[in-house]
Amino acid sequence: MSESRRLSFFERLNRTPKHRLAGWAVLGYGGLVLVGALLGTQILLRARSRWVPGEFVPVVRRGNDVLLPPSRETLSRGVVGIMPLLPNKGHAVLGPPSRAGTLVKRAVQQERGVLPHGSLAWVSTFVYNGTPRQLGVAYEDVAVQTEVGDMPAWHIPALSEEDRPGERDALVIVIHGHGGHKAQGLRALPALRRSGVASLFVTFRNAHGAPRVGRGNLTLGDREAEDLTAALRWAAQAGYKRALLFGFSMGGNIVLSALRPRHGPLPLPVPGVLLDSPALDWLDVARANGRRYHLPAFMAAHMAGVVKWMVTRFGGQNFDSVDQLAAAPTFTRPMLLFHGDRDRTIPVTQSDALAAARPDLVEYHRVEGAKHIRCWNIDPEKYDAAVEGFIGRVLGGVDND
């Protein structure tokens, strides 16, 4: 008697030839790797975010305390910034969080303008989303001329130049990261000011507000290093005698790329560099971000390999030219290095490796509990002290006094 019932999925699967199942599995696996690689390639090659990341929250003000609804930003460790949007604009820096019932309580540490009760505010671990004016610091908008167009920058003269204009010595050039903004580095500005140096906050090609080149693809630090070299030329023309380079995330790779011999002699002496959560090995970054999204290690490795091929094919990128760990033996300048052990964007193991490879050059601060480029937030006083101490040592004093 013939059986008319339908076979279940597992019964049909059991009757399918094994070679056909293997073929489907290979195709499925390849498809998943390809989709992940396409997404990863787009993220690596293009980043022109208009807004500094943050959240909008209602504010309850109780004296010097602010009560906020719980969220990823409001519960973050360490310091955050907050800017009321309604009914007025101002800016405040809030201290570490504690719980107050169902709300998050933070104390106001600094305040410019008013953070009123009942206002709607932007809150972020990036602390600042505007210009140096948010810190009460005067600055000038300048343009750094490059072969692909003018890069917008903020120039903040040294404090001493306010009394003795035209006398310039040392400048710190601050460069943001992948998908970032010049405001990313403003957390370090007070320490730079106290150190007696001037500063130049600059962007690079294909970032937001900067000239678009070709299809707008980034080169992960390689060609962007030419924009940093142009910033050094600007500094030399402005009368500065020497410069330190301060890079955040991909900005750290740009800094180290600019120091490599292939980019030629520098327009100004560079006695040292400062790095915060630097991207040192992009292939490792791709692998780590695959693991971040819970891919098995072998799949993350395969996906990273395809990402490397795609970035090379469509962006013309040579990964070796931005592999700063491989280049570590060639570095000659002192480095101040910060990296958080909770960084899920750039593995802290990269900075571990750089510090281990060059203990003769690297002063390493591995910050417990810090996420990507949030080392300052965990302990601003300790971070600032490290910056001020490093600048004092490598410059041997600043002729701006």
C-alpha positions as a Markdown table, in Angstrom:
| # | Residue | x | y | z |
|---|---|---|---|---|
| 1 | Met | 0.0 | 0.0 | 0.0 |
| 2 | Ser | 1.5 | 3.4 | -1.1 |
| 3 | Glu | 2.0 | 6.1 | 1.5 |
| 4 | Ser | 0.4 | 9.4 | 0.4 |
| 5 | Arg | 1.4 | 11.5 | 3.4 |
| 6 | Arg | 3.9 | 14.4 | 2.8 |
| 7 | Leu | 7.5 | 13.9 | 3.9 |
| 8 | Ser | 8.6 | 16.1 | 6.6 |
| 9 | Phe | 11.5 | 18.6 | 6.1 |
| 10 | Phe | 13.9 | 16.4 | 8.0 |
| 11 | Glu | 12.8 | 13.3 | 6.1 |
| 12 | Arg | 13.4 | 15.1 | 2.8 |
| 13 | Leu | 16.7 | 16.4 | 4.1 |
| 14 | Asn | 17.7 | 12.8 | 5.1 |
| 15 | Arg | 16.9 | 11.5 | 1.6 |
| 16 | Thr | 18.9 | 14.3 | -0.2 |
| 17 | Pro | 22.3 | 13.2 | -1.5 |
| 18 | Lys | 25.1 | 14.2 | 0.8 |
| 19 | His | 27.1 | 15.9 | -2.0 |
| 20 | Arg | 24.1 | 18.1 | -2.7 |
| 21 | Leu | 23.8 | 19.1 | 0.9 |
| 22 | Ala | 27.4 | 19.9 | 1.1 |
| 23 | Gly | 27.1 | 22.1 | -2.0 |
| 24 | Trp | 24.2 | 24.0 | -0.4 |
| 25 | Ala | 26.1 | 24.4 | 2.8 |
| 26 | Val | 29.1 | 25.9 | 1.0 |
| 27 | Leu | 26.9 | 28.2 | -1.0 |
| 28 | Gly | 25.1 | 29.3 | 2.1 |
| 29 | Tyr | 28.3 | 29.9 | 4.0 |
| 30 | Gly | 29.8 | 31.8 | 1.1 |
| 31 | Gly | 26.7 | 33.9 | 0.9 |
| 32 | Leu | 26.8 | 34.9 | 4.6 |
| 33 | Val | 30.5 | 35.7 | 4.3 |
| 34 | Leu | 30.0 | 37.8 | 1.2 |
| 35 | Val | 27.1 | 39.8 | 2.7 |
| 36 | Gly | 29.1 | 40.5 | 5.9 |
| 37 | Ala | 32.1 | 41.4 | 3.8 |
| 38 | Leu | 30.1 | 43.8 | 1.7 |
| 39 | Leu | 28.8 | 45.5 | 4.8 |
| 40 | Gly | 32.2 | 45.7 | 6.4 |
| 41 | Thr | 33.8 | 47.1 | 3.2 |
| 42 | Gln | 31.2 | 49.9 | 3.0 |
| 43 | Ile | 31.8 | 50.8 | 6.6 |
| 44 | Leu | 35.6 | 50.8 | 6.2 |
| 45 | Leu | 35.6 | 52.8 | 2.9 |
| 46 | Arg | 33.0 | 55.4 | 3.6 |
| 47 | Ala | 32.3 | 57.5 | 6.7 |
| 48 | Arg | 30.8 | 61.0 | 6.5 |
| 49 | Ser | 28.6 | 61.1 | 9.6 |
| 50 | Arg | 27.0 | 64.5 | 10.0 |
| 51 | Trp | 26.3 | 64.3 | 13.8 |
| 52 | Val | 28.3 | 63.5 | 16.8 |
| 53 | Pro | 26.7 | 60.4 | 18.4 |
| 54 | Gly | 24.5 | 61.0 | 21.4 |
| 55 | Glu | 20.9 | 60.7 | 22.7 |
| 56 | Phe | 18.1 | 63.2 | 23.3 |
| 57 | Val | 16.7 | 63.1 | 26.9 |
| 58 | Pro | 14.5 | 65.2 | 29.2 |
| 59 | Val | 16.3 | 66.8 | 32.1 |
| 60 | Val | 15.2 | 67.0 | 35.7 |
| 61 | Arg | 17.3 | 69.5 | 37.6 |
| 62 | Arg | 17.7 | 69.3 | 41.4 |
| 63 | Gly | 20.3 | 71.9 | 42.5 |
| 64 | Asn | 23.7 | 70.8 | 41.3 |
| 65 | Asp | 22.3 | 67.3 | 40.3 |
| 66 | Val | 20.7 | 66.3 | 37.1 |
| 67 | Leu | 18.3 | 63.4 | 36.8 |
| 68 | Leu | 18.1 | 61.6 | 33.5 |
| 69 | Pro | 16.2 | 58.5 | 32.2 |
| 70 | Pro | 18.4 | 55.4 | 32.0 |
| 71 | Ser | 19.9 | 54.8 | 28.6 |
| 72 | Arg | 23.2 | 53.7 | 27.0 |
| 73 | Glu | 24.7 | 57.1 | 27.2 |
| 74 | Thr | 23.3 | 58.3 | 30.6 |
| 75 | Leu | 24.5 | 55.0 | 32.3 |
| 76 | Ser | 27.9 | 55.1 | 30.7 |
| 77 | Arg | 30.9 | 55.1 | 33.0 |
| 78 | Gly | 32.7 | 58.3 | 33.8 |
| 79 | Val | 32.0 | 61.8 | 32.5 |
| 80 | Val | 29.4 | 62.8 | 29.9 |
| 81 | Gly | 28.5 | 66.1 | 28.2 |
| 82 | Ile | 25.1 | 67.5 | 27.9 |
| 83 | Met | 23.7 | 70.4 | 25.8 |
| 84 | Pro | 20.1 | 71.7 | 26.4 |
| 85 | Leu | 18.2 | 72.3 | 23.2 |
| 86 | Leu | 15.1 | 73.8 | 24.6 |
| 87 | Pro | 14.4 | 76.4 | 25.9 |
| 88 | Asn | 18.0 | 77.7 | 25.5 |
| 89 | Lys | 21.4 | 76.5 | 24.4 |
| 90 | Gly | 24.3 | 76.0 | 26.8 |
| 91 | His | 26.7 | 73.2 | 27.8 |
| 92 | Ala | 27.5 | 71.2 | 30.9 |
| 93 | Val | 29.9 | 68.4 | 31.9 |
| 94 | Leu | 28.3 | 65.8 | 34.2 |
| 95 | Gly | 30.2 | 63.5 | 36.6 |
| 96 | Pro | 29.9 | 59.7 | 37.0 |
| 97 | Pro | 26.4 | 58.2 | 37.3 |
| 98 | Ser | 24.5 | 56.8 | 40.3 |
| 99 | Arg | 21.0 | 55.5 | 40.5 |
| 100 | Ala | 18.2 | 57.5 | 42.0 |
| 101 | Gly | 15.2 | 55.2 | 41.9 |
| 102 | Thr | 14.4 | 54.5 | 38.2 |
| 103 | Leu | 16.5 | 57.5 | 37.1 |
| 104 | Val | 20.2 | 58.2 | 36.7 |
| 105 | Lys | 21.8 | 61.0 | 38.8 |
| 106 | Arg | 24.9 | 62.9 | 37.7 |
| 107 | Ala | 26.4 | 66.0 | 39.3 |
| 108 | Val | 27.2 | 69.1 | 37.3 |
| 109 | Gln | 31.0 | 69.6 | 37.2 |
| 110 | Gln | 31.1 | 72.4 | 34.7 |
| 111 | Glu | 28.4 | 74.6 | 33.3 |
| 112 | Arg | 28.3 | 77.3 | 30.6 |
| 113 | Gly | 25.0 | 78.8 | 30.0 |
| 114 | Val | 22.1 | 77.2 | 31.9 |
| 115 | Leu | 21.0 | 73.6 | 32.1 |
| 116 | Pro | 17.4 | 74.2 | 33.2 |
| 117 | His | 14.8 | 71.9 | 34.7 |
| 118 | Gly | 12.4 | 70.5 | 32.1 |
| 119 | Ser | 14.7 | 71.1 | 29.1 |
| 120 | Leu | 15.3 | 68.6 | 26.3 |
| 121 | Ala | 19.0 | 67.9 | 26.0 |
| 122 | Trp | 21.6 | 66.1 | 23.9 |
| 123 | Val | 23.8 | 63.9 | 26.1 |
| 124 | Ser | 26.9 | 62.0 | 24.9 |
| 125 | Thr | 30.1 | 60.4 | 26.1 |
| 126 | Phe | 31.8 | 62.4 | 23.4 |
| 127 | Val | 31.1 | 65.3 | 25.7 |
| 128 | Tyr | 31.3 | 68.1 | 23.0 |
| 129 | Asn | 29.5 | 68.4 | 19.7 |
| 130 | Gly | 30.3 | 71.9 | 18.7 |
| 131 | Thr | 33.4 | 74.2 | 18.6 |
| 132 | Pro | 36.0 | 75.2 | 21.2 |
| 133 | Arg | 33.5 | 77.9 | 22.1 |
| 134 | Gln | 31.7 | 75.2 | 24.1 |
| 135 | Leu | 34.7 | 75.3 | 26.5 |
| 136 | Gly | 34.8 | 79.1 | 26.5 |
| 137 | Val | 37.9 | 79.1 | 24.3 |
| 138 | Ala | 38.5 | 81.6 | 21.5 |
| 139 | Tyr | 39.6 | 80.1 | 18.2 |
| 140 | Glu | 39.8 | 80.9 | 14.5 |
| 141 | Asp | 38.5 | 79.0 | 11.5 |
| 142 | Val | 41.4 | 78.3 | 9.1 |
| 143 | Ala | 41.8 | 76.3 | 5.9 |
| 144 | Val | 44.7 | 73.8 | 5.4 |
| 145 | Gln | 45.5 | 73.8 | 1.7 |
| 146 | Thr | 46.0 | 70.3 | 0.2 |
| 147 | Glu | 46.3 | 69.0 | -3.3 |
| 148 | Val | 42.6 | 67.9 | -3.1 |
| 149 | Gly | 41.2 | 71.1 | -1.6 |
| 150 | Asp | 41.0 | 73.0 | 1.6 |
| 151 | Met | 40.6 | 71.1 | 4.9 |
| 152 | Pro | 38.6 | 73.1 | 7.5 |
| 153 | Ala | 40.4 | 73.4 | 10.9 |
| 154 | Trp | 40.3 | 75.3 | 14.2 |
| 155 | His | 43.4 | 77.1 | 15.3 |
| 156 | Ile | 43.7 | 77.9 | 19.0 |
| 157 | Pro | 46.8 | 80.0 | 19.8 |
| 158 | Ala | 48.7 | 79.4 | 23.0 |
| 159 | Leu | 47.6 | 81.3 | 26.1 |
| 160 | Ser | 50.8 | 83.3 | 26.1 |
| 161 | Glu | 50.2 | 84.5 | 22.5 |
| 162 | Glu | 47.3 | 86.5 | 23.8 |
| 163 | Asp | 49.8 | 88.7 | 25.6 |
| 164 | Arg | 52.7 | 88.3 | 23.1 |
| 165 | Pro | 51.2 | 87.9 | 19.7 |
| 166 | Gly | 53.3 | 86.6 | 16.9 |
| 167 | Glu | 55.7 | 84.6 | 19.2 |
| 168 | Arg | 55.1 | 81.0 | 18.4 |
| 169 | Asp | 56.9 | 77.8 | 19.3 |
| 170 | Ala | 55.0 | 74.5 | 19.6 |
| 171 | Leu | 51.7 | 73.3 | 18.2 |
| 172 | Val | 49.7 | 70.1 | 18.7 |
| 173 | Ile | 47.8 | 68.9 | 15.6 |
| 174 | Val | 44.7 | 67.0 | 16.6 |
| 175 | Ile | 43.1 | 64.7 | 14.1 |
| 176 | His | 39.9 | 62.8 | 14.6 |
| 177 | Gly | 38.9 | 59.2 | 13.7 |
| 178 | His | 36.9 | 57.2 | 11.1 |
| 179 | Gly | 33.4 | 58.8 | 10.8 |
| 180 | Gly | 34.3 | 61.4 | 13.4 |
| 181 | His | 34.5 | 65.2 | 13.8 |
| 182 | Lys | 37.0 | 67.7 | 15.0 |
| 183 | Ala | 34.9 | 68.0 | 18.2 |
| 184 | Gln | 36.1 | 64.4 | 19.0 |
| 185 | Gly | 39.3 | 65.8 | 20.4 |
| 186 | Leu | 38.0 | 68.7 | 22.4 |
| 187 | Arg | 38.1 | 66.8 | 25.6 |
| 188 | Ala | 41.9 | 67.1 | 25.5 |
| 189 | Leu | 41.9 | 70.9 | 24.8 |
| 190 | Pro | 42.1 | 72.1 | 28.5 |
| 191 | Ala | 45.2 | 70.0 | 29.1 |
| 192 | Leu | 46.8 | 71.2 | 25.8 |
| 193 | Arg | 46.1 | 74.8 | 26.9 |
| 194 | Arg | 47.7 | 74.3 | 30.3 |
| 195 | Ser | 50.7 | 72.7 | 28.6 |
| 196 | Gly | 51.5 | 76.0 | 27.0 |
| 197 | Val | 51.1 | 74.8 | 23.4 |
| 198 | Ala | 48.8 | 76.0 | 20.6 |
| 199 | Ser | 46.6 | 73.5 | 18.9 |
| 200 | Leu | 45.2 | 72.9 | 15.4 |
| 201 | Phe | 42.1 | 70.6 | 15.1 |
| 202 | Val | 41.9 | 69.4 | 11.5 |
| 203 | Thr | 40.0 | 67.0 | 9.4 |
| 204 | Phe | 40.9 | 64.9 | 6.4 |
| 205 | Arg | 39.6 | 64.1 | 2.9 |
| 206 | Asn | 36.2 | 62.4 | 2.6 |
| 207 | Ala | 35.3 | 63.1 | 6.2 |
| 208 | His | 32.3 | 65.2 | 7.0 |
| 209 | Gly | 32.9 | 68.9 | 6.0 |
| 210 | Ala | 36.0 | 68.0 | 4.0 |
| 211 | Pro | 36.5 | 67.8 | 0.3 |
| 212 | Arg | 35.2 | 64.6 | -1.4 |
| 213 | Val | 37.8 | 62.8 | -3.5 |
| 214 | Gly | 36.7 | 60.4 | -6.2 |
| 215 | Arg | 34.0 | 58.1 | -4.9 |
| 216 | Gly | 34.6 | 59.3 | -1.4 |
| 217 | Asn | 36.5 | 56.2 | -0.3 |
| 218 | Leu | 38.8 | 56.4 | 2.7 |
| 219 | Thr | 42.3 | 54.8 | 2.5 |
| 220 | Leu | 42.4 | 54.0 | 6.2 |
| 221 | Gly | 45.3 | 56.4 | 7.0 |
| 222 | Asp | 47.4 | 56.2 | 3.8 |
| 223 | Arg | 46.4 | 59.1 | 1.6 |
| 224 | Glu | 44.9 | 60.9 | 4.6 |
| 225 | Ala | 48.5 | 61.2 | 5.9 |
| 226 | Glu | 49.1 | 63.7 | 3.1 |
| 227 | Asp | 46.4 | 66.0 | 4.6 |
| 228 | Leu | 48.2 | 65.8 | 8.0 |
| 229 | Thr | 51.5 | 66.7 | 6.2 |
| 230 | Ala | 49.7 | 69.7 | 4.7 |
| 231 | Ala | 48.7 | 70.7 | 8.3 |
| 232 | Leu | 52.3 | 70.6 | 9.2 |
| 233 | Arg | 53.1 | 72.9 | 6.3 |
| 234 | Trp | 50.4 | 75.2 | 7.4 |
| 235 | Ala | 52.0 | 75.3 | 10.9 |
| 236 | Ala | 55.4 | 76.1 | 9.5 |
| 237 | Gln | 54.0 | 78.9 | 7.4 |
| 238 | Ala | 52.2 | 80.2 | 10.5 |
| 239 | Gly | 55.5 | 80.5 | 12.3 |
| 240 | Tyr | 55.5 | 77.4 | 14.5 |
| 241 | Lys | 58.9 | 75.8 | 15.1 |
| 242 | Arg | 57.7 | 72.2 | 16.0 |
| 243 | Ala | 54.6 | 70.1 | 16.3 |
| 244 | Leu | 53.2 | 67.2 | 18.2 |
| 245 | Leu | 50.7 | 64.9 | 16.5 |
| 246 | Phe | 47.6 | 63.7 | 18.4 |
| 247 | Gly | 45.4 | 61.1 | 16.7 |
| 248 | Phe | 42.2 | 59.4 | 17.8 |
| 249 | Ser | 41.2 | 56.0 | 16.4 |
| 250 | Met | 41.9 | 56.1 | 12.6 |
| 251 | Gly | 43.5 | 59.4 | 13.3 |
| 252 | Gly | 46.2 | 57.5 | 15.2 |
| 253 | Asn | 46.9 | 55.5 | 12.0 |
| 254 | Ile | 47.0 | 58.7 | 10.0 |
| 255 | Val | 49.6 | 60.1 | 12.5 |
| 256 | Leu | 51.8 | 57.0 | 12.2 |
| 257 | Ser | 51.4 | 56.8 | 8.5 |
| 258 | Ala | 52.6 | 60.4 | 8.1 |
| 259 | Leu | 55.8 | 59.5 | 10.0 |
| 260 | Arg | 56.7 | 56.6 | 7.8 |
| 261 | Pro | 59.5 | 57.2 | 5.2 |
| 262 | Arg | 57.2 | 56.7 | 2.2 |
| 263 | His | 55.6 | 60.0 | 2.9 |
| 264 | Gly | 58.9 | 61.9 | 2.7 |
| 265 | Pro | 60.4 | 64.5 | 5.0 |
| 266 | Leu | 58.1 | 66.4 | 7.3 |
| 267 | Pro | 57.7 | 70.2 | 7.0 |
| 268 | Leu | 58.3 | 70.6 | 10.8 |
| 269 | Pro | 60.2 | 68.7 | 13.5 |
| 270 | Val | 57.8 | 66.3 | 15.3 |
| 271 | Pro | 59.3 | 65.4 | 18.8 |
| 272 | Gly | 56.5 | 63.0 | 19.8 |
| 273 | Val | 53.0 | 61.7 | 19.2 |
| 274 | Leu | 49.9 | 61.1 | 21.2 |
| 275 | Leu | 47.5 | 58.2 | 20.4 |
| 276 | Asp | 44.0 | 57.4 | 21.7 |
| 277 | Ser | 42.5 | 54.0 | 20.8 |
| 278 | Pro | 44.5 | 53.9 | 17.5 |
| 279 | Ala | 43.6 | 51.6 | 14.7 |
| 280 | Leu | 47.0 | 49.8 | 14.0 |
| 281 | Asp | 46.0 | 46.7 | 12.0 |
| 282 | Trp | 42.8 | 47.0 | 9.9 |
| 283 | Leu | 42.6 | 43.3 | 9.0 |
| 284 | Asp | 42.5 | 42.6 | 12.8 |
| 285 | Val | 39.8 | 45.3 | 13.1 |
| 286 | Ala | 37.7 | 43.5 | 10.5 |
| 287 | Arg | 38.1 | 40.2 | 12.3 |
| 288 | Ala | 37.3 | 41.6 | 15.7 |
| 289 | Asn | 34.2 | 43.3 | 14.5 |
| 290 | Gly | 33.0 | 40.0 | 12.9 |
| 291 | Arg | 33.4 | 38.5 | 16.4 |
| 292 | Arg | 31.7 | 41.5 | 17.9 |
| 293 | Tyr | 28.6 | 40.5 | 16.0 |
| 294 | His | 28.8 | 36.9 | 17.3 |
| 295 | Leu | 30.3 | 35.3 | 14.2 |
| 296 | Pro | 32.4 | 32.2 | 14.8 |
| 297 | Ala | 36.1 | 32.9 | 14.8 |
| 298 | Phe | 36.7 | 31.0 | 11.5 |
| 299 | Met | 33.9 | 32.8 | 9.8 |
| 300 | Ala | 35.1 | 36.2 | 11.0 |
| 301 | Ala | 38.5 | 35.4 | 9.7 |
| 302 | His | 37.1 | 34.4 | 6.3 |
| 303 | Met | 35.0 | 37.5 | 6.2 |
| 304 | Ala | 38.0 | 39.7 | 7.1 |
| 305 | Gly | 39.9 | 38.2 | 4.2 |
| 306 | Val | 37.2 | 39.0 | 1.8 |
| 307 | Val | 36.9 | 42.6 | 3.2 |
| 308 | Lys | 40.6 | 43.0 | 2.6 |
| 309 | Trp | 40.3 | 41.9 | -1.0 |
| 310 | Met | 37.3 | 44.1 | -1.6 |
| 311 | Val | 38.9 | 47.2 | 0.0 |
| 312 | Thr | 42.0 | 46.6 | -2.1 |
| 313 | Arg | 40.0 | 46.0 | -5.2 |
| 314 | Phe | 37.5 | 48.9 | -4.9 |
| 315 | Gly | 39.5 | 51.4 | -2.8 |
| 316 | Gly | 43.0 | 50.7 | -4.1 |
| 317 | Gln | 44.1 | 50.3 | -0.5 |
| 318 | Asn | 47.4 | 48.5 | 0.3 |
| 319 | Phe | 46.9 | 47.1 | 3.8 |
| 320 | Asp | 50.6 | 46.8 | 4.4 |
| 321 | Ser | 51.0 | 50.6 | 4.1 |
| 322 | Val | 48.7 | 51.1 | 7.1 |
| 323 | Asp | 49.9 | 48.1 | 9.2 |
| 324 | Gln | 51.4 | 50.0 | 12.0 |
| 325 | Leu | 52.2 | 47.0 | 14.1 |
| 326 | Ala | 54.4 | 45.6 | 11.3 |
| 327 | Ala | 56.1 | 49.0 | 11.1 |
| 328 | Ala | 56.7 | 49.3 | 14.8 |
| 329 | Pro | 60.4 | 48.6 | 14.6 |
| 330 | Thr | 60.9 | 51.7 | 12.4 |
| 331 | Phe | 59.3 | 54.2 | 14.7 |
| 332 | Thr | 61.7 | 56.6 | 16.4 |
| 333 | Arg | 59.6 | 59.1 | 18.3 |
| 334 | Pro | 58.2 | 58.9 | 21.9 |
| 335 | Met | 54.5 | 58.0 | 22.1 |
| 336 | Leu | 51.8 | 58.5 | 24.7 |
| 337 | Leu | 49.3 | 55.8 | 24.2 |
| 338 | Phe | 45.8 | 55.4 | 25.7 |
| 339 | His | 43.4 | 52.5 | 25.1 |
| 340 | Gly | 40.4 | 51.1 | 27.0 |
| 341 | Asp | 40.0 | 47.5 | 27.8 |
| 342 | Arg | 36.3 | 47.6 | 26.9 |
| 343 | Asp | 36.9 | 48.8 | 23.3 |
| 344 | Arg | 34.7 | 46.8 | 21.0 |
| 345 | Thr | 35.7 | 48.8 | 17.9 |
| 346 | Ile | 39.5 | 48.6 | 17.9 |
| 347 | Pro | 40.8 | 45.7 | 20.0 |
| 348 | Val | 42.9 | 46.8 | 22.9 |
| 349 | Thr | 45.3 | 44.0 | 22.0 |
| 350 | Gln | 46.6 | 46.1 | 19.2 |
| 351 | Ser | 47.9 | 48.8 | 21.6 |
| 352 | Asp | 49.1 | 46.0 | 23.9 |
| 353 | Ala | 51.2 | 44.7 | 21.0 |
| 354 | Leu | 52.6 | 48.2 | 20.1 |
| 355 | Ala | 53.5 | 48.8 | 23.7 |
| 356 | Ala | 55.2 | 45.4 | 24.0 |
| 357 | Ala | 57.1 | 45.9 | 20.8 |
| 358 | Arg | 58.4 | 49.4 | 21.7 |
| 359 | Pro | 58.7 | 49.8 | 25.4 |
| 360 | Asp | 61.6 | 52.1 | 24.8 |
| 361 | Leu | 59.2 | 54.6 | 23.1 |
| 362 | Val | 55.7 | 54.0 | 24.4 |
| 363 | Glu | 54.2 | 55.4 | 27.6 |
| 364 | Tyr | 51.1 | 53.2 | 27.8 |
| 365 | His | 47.9 | 53.8 | 29.7 |
| 366 | Arg | 45.6 | 50.8 | 29.5 |
| 367 | Val | 42.3 | 52.2 | 30.9 |
| 368 | Glu | 40.1 | 49.8 | 32.8 |
| 369 | Gly | 36.4 | 50.1 | 31.8 |
| 370 | Ala | 36.9 | 52.5 | 28.9 |
| 371 | Lys | 35.1 | 52.0 | 25.6 |
| 372 | His | 36.4 | 53.3 | 22.2 |
| 373 | Ile | 38.0 | 56.7 | 22.5 |
| 374 | Arg | 36.4 | 57.1 | 26.0 |
| 375 | Cys | 39.6 | 56.9 | 28.0 |
| 376 | Trp | 39.4 | 60.5 | 29.1 |
| 377 | Asn | 35.8 | 60.0 | 30.4 |
| 378 | Ile | 36.9 | 57.4 | 33.0 |
| 379 | Asp | 39.4 | 59.7 | 34.8 |
| 380 | Pro | 39.8 | 63.1 | 33.2 |
| 381 | Glu | 42.3 | 64.3 | 35.8 |
| 382 | Lys | 44.6 | 61.3 | 35.3 |
| 383 | Tyr | 44.3 | 61.5 | 31.5 |
| 384 | Asp | 45.1 | 65.3 | 31.5 |
| 385 | Ala | 48.0 | 64.8 | 33.8 |
| 386 | Ala | 49.5 | 62.2 | 31.5 |
| 387 | Val | 49.0 | 64.5 | 28.5 |
| 388 | Glu | 50.6 | 67.5 | 30.3 |
| 389 | Gly | 53.5 | 65.4 | 31.6 |
| 390 | Phe | 54.3 | 63.9 | 28.2 |
| 391 | Ile | 54.2 | 67.3 | 26.4 |
| 392 | Gly | 56.5 | 68.8 | 29.0 |
| 393 | Arg | 59.0 | 66.0 | 28.7 |
| 394 | Val | 59.2 | 65.7 | 24.9 |
| 395 | Leu | 59.2 | 69.5 | 24.3 |
| 396 | Gly | 61.6 | 70.2 | 27.2 |
| 397 | Gly | 59.7 | 73.4 | 27.9 |
| 398 | Val | 57.7 | 75.6 | 25.6 |
| 399 | Asp | 59.0 | 79.0 | 24.5 |
| 400 | Asn | 55.6 | 80.6 | 24.9 |
| 401 | Asp | 56.1 | 81.8 | 28.5 |
